[in-house]
Amino acid sequence: MAWPKDVRRGSAWHRVGQLVLFGLVALFFIRAGLTWNRSGIGQLTDMLLFATAAVGLNLLVGVTGQISLGHSAFFGLGAYTSAVLVGQYGWTPGWTFPVSIVLCFAVGMVVGLPALRLKGVYLALVSIALATTFTQLLNWDRLAWLTGGPIGIKGLSYLPPSWTPFDGRADLGKWFFWMSLVVFVICTLIASSMIRSRFGRSMVAVRDNETAAAVMGVNLAAVKTLVFGLSAAMAGIAGSIFAMKLTLVEPVVQFFTLFGSIFLLVMVVLGGAGSTWGPLVGAFIFVYVRDWASGVGEGNGVLGLFEGTRIGGLGGIVFGVLLIVIVFVAPFGAVGLLRKARAKVVRVLPRPPALPTVANAQEPQPPTTVVSG
């Protein structure tokens, strides 16, 4: 038997393979949500929220080729939007999520305007300025009446609604887990649909060659600003749920600072930039490798780490070395490494080109005989 076997993309066998993969992933999360303890579910919830933000960043960086190191600002903006509306104005947390999405989308489109003239390292510098400016605004005394200043906003709560099967505070961890899972799936489906659409081909064209894309009729301004806005909206909804889960927001939370932007970019790179599965795989590797490293160095887990403490000492060294090793072994991300291993067994071939069709085809008519008189 000769290997690898050829499978045509879109064929029955290819669809069966995709269904099996989706089924295994779904089974993992369903089993985790039903059987894992509170600590494990909390850790997995954090991973899903970071993966949701990474899905948006992957659209921007991996698919469209626009470097951003400012996505922590959108993550934090979503978190603070929900925190302010709940803590200061008494809103129901669920109603704050659409506000966070719309606000982050609008701010993202405005921030995307510099991308019309800047790219590469210059765009990265602008995004870094965004992340640092956001942190300074959170600490600004003149905005303390709104943001709480360095103290932040505490005492947030989002109990499961009555229409859910969860029992108040006893099932609070499961409520956040299932909510985070649903939001992640929705964002992933949106991103996957975009990538496969005509707009997605425009995104790839912008990434490969902006000049050629413009010549071919791609609206660079529309593509860049819309992707920036959508990417920011995904980070914003993830930040909103993250704030409700933590029950507080503070400027020192790592994912509200420049470190958070770097972490999200690392997740995209670890998983595989431009891949649909990349953000989930990258977030999984990042969270669990970092948790293990922080346990080695400090003896604390990922739940304490993401509430504002920083990894340091031996744990920081171990974490950095592990990231270098992972990137060295899989330069195209974990998904790229898995595809390379799969290619030794199954080779996925592209879809065959569509057969040309004859427009307005007519059935042949019998010849007519002209009789002259």
N, C-alpha and C positions, 0 to 999 in steps of 0.2 A: 504494500500500500504506500503510495507516494504522498509525501508531505512537503509543503503545506497544501491543504485543500482550498480550492477557489470557491468563494461564495459571492454571488452578485448582490450588490447593495439594493435593498428593496425586495429581494426575493423572499420566498417563504421561509427558507432556512435562516436568512438574516433576521427576519422578524421574530422567529422563534428564539434566536439567541438574545435579541434585545428584550423580549418578554421575560426570559429566564433571568437576565441581569436585573431588570426592574423588580421582578418578584423577590429575588434574594435581598436586594436593598430594602424593599418594603417590609419583608419579613424581619429583617434586623431591627428596624425602627419600631415596628409593632411589638415585637418581643421585648425590646428595651423599655418601651412605654408601659408595658403591662407587668414586667417582672423586676426591673432594676430598682435599687434602693434610691432614697432621696438624693444622696450625694452624686451617684452615677447619672441620674436623670438631670440634675442641675448642670453637671458638666456637659452632658450631651446637648442640653438646651443652649448653653453658651456657644457650643460648636455650631449649632444650626443658625444662630443669630449672626455669628461672624461669617458663616458661609453665605448667608443671604446678602450681607453687605459686599462680600467678595464676588457674588454673581454680578452685581452692578459694576464693580470695578473691573471685572473681567471683560464685560462688554466694552468698556472704555479703553482699557489698556490692551487686552488680548485680541479683541476683534477690530477695534477702530484704530488702535495704535497711538492713542493720546495718553501720555504719561501723566499721572496724577499722584501727588503725595499729600493731598489735602482732604482725603475722604473721611478722616477722623472728624473734620468740622461738620460734615453732613450727618455722620453718625451721632455726634454730640448735639447738633441742632435738633434732630428728631427727638433725642432723649430729653433735652431741655424744653422743647415745645410741649411734650406731654406732661413733664414735671411741673411746668409753670401753670398750665391749664388745670391740672388736677390739684396741685398744692396751693396755688394762689387764688384760683377762681372756682374751685369745687366742681370741675367737670367730671363726668364719668369717663374713666380711662379709655374705654373702647371708642368713644366719640372723638378722642384726641388723635387717634391714628390717622384718619383721613386728612386732618389738618396738617399733621407732620408730613404726610406724603406730598400734599399740594405745595406746602411752603418749601420743602427741600427741592422739589422739582423746579419751582420758580427760581430759587436761589441758584440751583445747579445750572440752569440755562443762562443766567446772568454771568456766573463764573466761567461758563464755557465760551463767552465772547472773546476773551484773550486768545483762545485756541484758534481763532480765525486768522490771527497774524503770527502767533508764536507756535513753536513745536519743539520737541526734543527737550534738551536740558533747560531751555528758557521757560517752557511751559511748566516743567517740574519745579523750577524756582518760584514761579507765581503760585503754584498750588501749595508749596511749603509756606509761603507767606500767608496764605489763607488759613492753614492749620495753626500757625503760631498766633495770628491775629485773633482767631476764635478763642484760643485759650486766654489771651490777654483780656478780651472782652468779658469773659466769665469772671475774671478776678477784678474787674474795674469797679471801684467803689460807687460810681455814679449809676451803675446798673444793678447794684446790690438789692435794690427794692424789687427787682424783677427776677434776677438769677440767684439771689442769696449770697453773691460774692464768693469769697474763698470758702465759706461754710457750706454753700450749696443749698439744696432743698431736700429735706428728709421727711420721713413719715408717709411715703407714698404707698398705696395699696391698690391691688386689682384682684379682688376675689372672683372666683368663677361665677358667671351669671346663673340665674335660676334655671335657664333652659338647657344647661349643660349637665352631663351626668356626674360632675365632680362635686364633692362634699366640702365646700368652704375651705378653710385653711388646711384641713387634713389632706386635701388633694391639690394644694396650690402648686406644688412642683409639677405634677402631671398636667395641670391646666396650662402652665406656661410651655411645657414641652410640646403638647399637641398643637397649641396655637402657633408656636415657632415652626413646627414641622409643616403646618398648612401654609404659612406665609412663605416658607422656603420653597415649597413645591410650586406655589403660584408664581413666584418670581422666576424660578427656573424654567417653567413652561413659557412664560412671557419671553425670557431671553432666548430660549431655544427656537421659538416661533419667529422671533426677529431675525436670528442668524440665518434661518432657512428661507426667509422672505426676500423680496426684491430689495427692500431697505437694507437687509443684512448684507447682500452683495455690494451695495453701495458702501457700507461700513468697511468691508474688506478692501474694496478699491481705494478708499481713503487711506487705509493703513499701508497698502502696498506702494502706492504712488499717487500723491495728491494731485500733481499736475495732470497725469494721465486721466485720473478720475474726473477732473474738471472738464477736460477736453471731451470726455465721453458723455457729458451732460449731468454729472452728479452735482447736486447742490451741496457744496461743502459746508456752507453756513448752517443749513437745516440739519444735516447729518451730525455735525459736531455738537451743536447746541442741544438737539433732542437727546442724543446719547448721554451728554453730560447731565441733563435734567433727569432722565430715567435712572441713570446710575445713582444720582444723589437721592432720588426718591426711595430706591431700594435700601440704601444705607440709612435713610431717615426712619423708615418703618422698623428696621432692625434695632436702631437706637431707642425708639420709643418703647418697644417691648423689653429691651435690656434695662431701661430705667425703671419700669414697673417691677421687673424681677428683682432688681437690686434694692428697691424701695427707697432709693436716694439717687441724687446726682451731685457730683462734686467736680471741680476743675482738675483735681489730681487723678481722677480715674484715667488709666492709661489709654483707653480707647477713645478718649476725648482729646488727646494730645497728639503731637506729631508721631509719637511712638505707635499710636493706633494706626495711622496711615501706613507706616512702614510694615507693621504686622499684617495688615490686609494685603498689601502688595506681595509680601512674602508668601501668604497663602495662595495667591493667584499663581505665583511662580512655582511653588512647590507642587501644586496640583497639575499645572499645565495651562499656560496662557492660551486663551482661545478655545478651550475645550468646554463642553457643556458640563461634564463631570468634574472638571478641574477645581472649582471653588469648594465643592463638598469634600473632595479628597484632600485638598490642601489644608482646609480648616481642620479636618480630622487629624492629619499629621501634625499640624502646628500645635493644636490644643493638647494632644496626648503626649507628644514629645516634650513639650514645655512643662507639662504637669510632672512627667517623670523626672526631668532635669531639675525642676524646683524642689521636688522631693529629695533628690540626691543632695542638692546644695543647701537647702534651707529647712527641709522637713515639713513644708507646707504644700498644699495642693492648689489646683487651678482655681478653685472657688475663692480662696483668699487672695490669690494673685490678681484676679481681675476686679477686685474691689478696691484697688488703688495701690497695693503694695507692689514692689518691684523685685524682680528676680535679680540676685546678685551673688557675689562670691563664687564658690565652686559651681553652683547651679547655673550661673550665667555663662561660665566657661564651657561647661558640658553642653548647654543648649546651643551655643554658637558653633562648637565643633560638630555637633550632630547636624546642624543645618548645612554646614559646609560639605560634610560627607554626603548628605542626601542630594544636594545640588550637583555635586561632582559625579555621583553615580547615575543620576537622572537629570541631565541638563535640560531636557524638554518636559520636565515635570513627571510626577508619578503616573499620570495617565499616558504620557508618551512612552514611559518604560513598559507599562502594561500592554500597550498596543504593539510595541516591539516584540514582546514575548508572545503575544497572540499571533503575530505574523508568522511565527515558526510553525504554527499549527493550522491556522486559518488565514487565508489571504482574501481580504474584502476588495472586490473589484467595483469600479464605478458603474453607475447605471448605464445601460446602452443608450446611444443617442436615439431620439425620437425619429420615426420614419417620416419622410416628407409627405405631405398631403396635397392633393390637387384641389384648389378652391373652385367652387362652382362647377364641379365635374358633371357632365351630362351623358346620358346613355346615348350610344351611337344610333343614328337614325338611318333607316334604309334609303338607298339612293332613289332619287325621283327621276322619272323618265319624261322628258319634254317632247310632246308630239306637235310637230309643226303642221299647220293646215295649208 
